[in-house]
Amino acid sequence: MSTDMGLVPLDAHQLRTRKSLKWSRTRSGLVPLDIAEADFAVAEPIREALANAVAASDLGYPDFDSPRGGPHLLAETFADRMDVKFGVPIDPGRVEICAQVMQALCCVILEFSKPGERILTHTPSYPPIVAAIERLGRKPVLVPVEPAPASPPLSSERVAVIILCQPHNPTGRIFTTGQLEAIAERAAVDDAVIFADEIHHDLTYEMPHRSIATVGNSAGRTIVFTSAAKSFNIPGLRCAVGHFGSSTLHRRYLQIPWHLRSGAGILGIEATVAAWTECEPWLTGFRRQLRQNRALVTSAFRPTTVGHVPPDATYFAWLDLNEIADVAVDPLATFEAEAKVILQRGTLFGEGHSRFARLNFALPTTRLSDVLSTLSRCFFDDLQQTTTIQLK
Ligand SMILES: Cc1ncc(COP(=O)(O)O)c(C=O)c1O
């Protein structure tokens, strides 16, 4: 049965028997609100596109060269959508398709910086970003997201690449035009390449998404990558799409060996085209659902000592547990033990965030409400002297 937003919630049995990361590794009795997957069925047109390809055994190599091939259609679809929805002009001739946004990010680091050079990004940070910078032998320059003016308060040394996660994971912030201008200015001063990770660009609420590629003169130094993975809940299909703001950037990227910078399969390509051409009504329902859930999370934590600013975008609530720190040495372990809820640990998102947690609220409202009630009840029953978590 679908929700009044037109989404089909997956039931307990379906969730428990899934093979993907979020539920497959979760012990019975626990509810995972950590990994960025949503607990809803994938949109019908996507399932149909996949079923058709499987029924036809059309599971060979995608044709990246033919103008009639899936990759070409995907590049055109991406270009239209980015222009119409986000006002980002895209040249389909400078579009590249790969398996993952993080893969493109690694390739960009390799091609546009040298070992030992500095790469700027925000903290807290989606963990693989800083891991990639460090593993590839570059130095992360970490700028706090909030209050978040762009100029890093640290060294004046040049940064080679700026990685901008807009909208931002884990805080859900959308950087304002003023903040984007400051980042663009810094990039211009340093002659840095901007890698814009816009994987969450559809999941906005009141404030529209704004790509840094539309700010000032930054388009020519910007590489934007996104995918349908988060908005349409298909991260396992491995398909990401990006645009290079100049032919120089694009030419340099093409020097990277094909097998490092490719890897999208025919199913991911088919599904992404279906998502971007036929699933806008589903997306509208998903956003409405998330907005309702965001309100629920906000009202649950408002009267408590948990610090929480409702996100501008994404389905993440970034929770500041500093004020409840003295009631539990490890609040997340307590949540898990008492309320049977798994949240993502703040430590993963960088130094200084050990008393934070990320909560994924992409689940049916009734289930979310139950989880928040349990959290509240547990804390009232067991820790009522010292905590103040409660639902309105
Ligand atoms: C900001 C951000 N970038 C990238 C990814 C991962 O995307 P991919 O699997 O395409 O690398 C995620 C996943 O949650 C994300 O939140």
The ligand as an ORCA input file, in Angstrom:
! r2SCAN-3c Opt
* xyz 0 1
  C      27.800     13.839     -0.667
  C      27.885     12.457     -1.213
  N      28.689     12.227     -2.251
  C      28.807     10.992     -2.763
  C      28.105      9.938     -2.246
  C      28.310      8.567     -2.808
  O      28.009      8.539     -4.144
  P      28.677      7.458     -5.065
  O      28.284      6.112     -4.567
  O      28.137      7.768     -6.422
  O      30.143      7.679     -4.968
  C      27.233     10.138     -1.180
  C      26.481      9.034     -0.611
  O      25.747      9.136      0.332
  C      27.123     11.434     -0.656
  O      26.310     11.700      0.371
*
